[in-house]
Amino acid sequence: LSKQWYQRRVRGHPSLLSSLALPLCLQMSSLALQFEAACRRIERSDVTQFAVTDLVELYGLYKQATVGDCNTARPKYPDFRGMTRWDSWKSKSGTDKEAAMEKYAGLVDTMFKDLE
């Protein structure tokens, strides 16, 4: 469904043309769409083919893009996986969500190009 289709459906009702009348996928920016596509690409892939350092970096960027600055306490020993993930997310503190989305999408593209 396109934006034009929705505009034709609500013709004569200008108040319905507000952003609330459009589905979320038509309201998203191109950066948000790239980010969502990169997330789906990672979800559908075999992550064992990627370097662990890249996956940890992706985790930090994903959390920064979706949640924002780290808002939890650092996990304790012996949760090394949780500690590594938390460190990655915490290192992104101060990065705005749009920049994190852009870096995430760029890293995913780089990771898949490296596989070729």
N, C-alpha and C positions, 0 to 999 in steps of 0.2 A: 504494500500500500504506500502511496506517495503522499507528499504534502498537498499536491494539487488535487488528489482524490478527496482528501479531507476538506479542502477549501470548497470544492464543488458540492459536497454533501451538506455543508452548513451554509450554503449560499442564502442570503437573505437574513442571516443571523450573525451579524458582525461580532457580537459579543462572544460567540462560540469560537471565533478564530483566535482567541487568546491561546497562550501556550498550554493551558489546561485542556484544550480541546484536541490537541495533537498527542499522539502516543509518545512515550518517552524516547523511543528510538529516533524520532524525527526532531526531538528537542536537543539531542546531544551534539556537542561540537565534534569537529572532525578529529581532534586530538583524543577525545573520549572514545570515539569509535575505533581509532587506531589502538588505543589501550585495551579495549574490550576484545578486539580481534587478536591482539598479542596474548591476552590471557587465555582465550579459547585455544589458540595455537599451542600454548604450553600444556594446557589441560589434556589435549588430545595426543600429545607426543609421548614417547618413551623417554622419561627424564633421566634414565640411567645412562643415556648417551652423552649427557652434558657434564661438564666439570662441576664439582661440588661448589667451588668458589663462585661460579656463575649463578648457580641455583640459590646460594645464600644471598648474593647480591640482588637477585630478582625478588626474593622474599622481603628484604628490607625496602626495596623500591615499591613493591606492591602494598605493603602495610602503610608506607608514607603516603602513597597516592590515595588509598581508600580510607584510612583512619586519621592520618596526620601524624604529628609528633608522638613519640613513644609515651604512653601513659600508664605503663605497668612496671612493676618491680622486676629486677633482673632475676631469672630463675637461679636456683641454687645447685650446687654440686649434689648429685652426679648427673644432672640433666644437661649434658654437654650440647646436645642438639638445640635445646631451648636457649641455652646461653649464647650459642653462636648466632642463632636467628635474632635474639634480642639485641646483641651487639651490632648486627647489620642494620636493624631498624633504628636503633639509637643513633648510629653514625649518620643517619639521614635527617636527623632533627634540624629544623630550620629550613629545610627544602620545601618549597610550596608544592601543592598537589599536582599542578600542571607540569612542573619541571620533573617531578617524579614519574608521572605518566609518560612523558616524552622519553626519559632515560630508560624506562622499562621497555617501551616499544622498540627503541633503538637497540637495546641489549638483546632482546629476543631475535630481532633481525640478524644481528651479528652472530649470535649463537647458531642459528640455522644456516647462515652462509658458511660458517666454519665447518659444518658437517659435510658440505659439498666437496 
